[in-house]
Amino acid sequence: MPRHDRLISASEIGAWCFCKKAWHLRQLGHASALMTEQAAGTRYHQAHFQNLRYARRRRAVARTIMLICLVLLIWIGISGLWPSRW
């Protein structure tokens, strides 16, 4: 079956690995009987992706804040603003 320089998506690879016959029927234009389940899976993965993006942003902000605190502590130590006696 010629591909005509078309990219293969991850879901297409997953469908082929799971059931080669289902993948072949999909390529021929036959719809799956599990469309609602597929849509629910797509929504779940989109929500999961959004959660991952949010977590990565929070981690980047936390790292930035920690770096700023470290620089401030070094600056305070170098400039002698830290009290010598406790």
C-alpha positions as CSV (number, residue, x, y, z in Angstrom):
1,M,0.0,0.0,0.0
2,P,1.8,3.2,-1.1
3,R,2.1,6.0,1.6
4,H,2.5,9.0,-0.8
5,D,4.9,10.6,1.7
6,R,2.3,10.8,4.4
7,L,3.5,10.8,8.0
8,I,2.4,8.0,10.3
9,S,0.9,9.1,13.6
10,A,1.5,7.5,17.0
11,S,-2.2,6.4,17.2
12,E,-1.8,4.8,13.8
13,I,1.2,2.8,15.0
14,G,-0.6,1.9,18.1
15,A,-3.6,0.7,16.1
16,W,-1.4,-1.4,13.9
17,C,0.5,-2.9,16.9
18,F,-2.8,-3.7,18.7
19,C,-4.7,-5.2,15.8
20,K,-3.3,-5.3,12.3
21,K,-6.7,-6.2,10.8
22,A,-8.4,-3.2,12.5
23,W,-5.7,-0.9,11.2
24,H,-6.1,-2.3,7.7
25,L,-9.9,-1.8,7.8
26,R,-9.4,1.7,9.0
27,Q,-7.1,2.4,6.1
28,L,-9.9,1.1,3.8
29,G,-12.3,3.7,5.3
30,H,-14.3,1.4,7.6
31,A,-15.3,3.1,10.8
32,S,-14.7,1.4,14.2
33,A,-17.6,0.4,16.4
34,L,-15.9,1.8,19.4
35,M,-15.9,5.5,18.4
36,T,-17.2,6.7,21.8
37,E,-14.4,4.8,23.6
38,Q,-11.8,6.2,21.2
39,A,-13.2,9.7,21.8
40,A,-13.0,9.2,25.6
41,G,-9.4,8.0,25.3
42,T,-8.5,11.0,23.2
43,R,-10.1,13.4,25.8
44,Y,-8.2,11.6,28.6
45,H,-4.9,11.9,26.8
46,Q,-5.5,15.6,26.0
47,A,-6.2,16.3,29.7
48,H,-3.2,14.3,30.8
49,F,-1.0,16.3,28.4
50,Q,-2.4,19.6,29.8
51,N,-1.6,18.3,33.3
52,L,1.9,17.5,32.3
53,R,2.4,20.9,30.7
54,Y,1.1,22.6,33.9
55,A,3.5,20.5,36.1
56,R,6.5,21.3,33.9
57,R,5.7,25.0,34.1
58,R,5.4,24.8,37.9
59,R,8.7,23.0,38.1
60,A,10.4,25.6,35.9
61,V,9.0,28.4,38.2
62,A,10.2,26.6,41.3
63,R,13.7,26.2,39.8
64,T,13.8,29.8,38.9
65,I,12.8,30.9,42.4
66,M,15.4,28.6,44.0
67,L,18.1,30.0,41.7
68,I,17.1,33.6,42.7
69,C,17.2,32.6,46.4
70,L,20.7,31.0,45.9
71,V,22.0,34.1,44.1
72,L,20.6,36.3,46.9
73,L,22.2,34.2,49.6
74,I,25.6,34.4,47.8
75,W,25.2,38.1,47.3
76,I,24.4,38.6,51.0
77,G,27.4,36.5,52.0
78,I,29.8,38.3,49.7
79,S,28.6,41.8,50.6
80,G,28.9,41.1,54.4
81,L,25.3,41.9,55.2
82,W,24.9,38.6,57.1
83,P,25.3,39.2,60.8
84,S,28.6,37.9,62.2
85,R,27.1,37.0,65.6
86,W,24.0,35.0,66.3
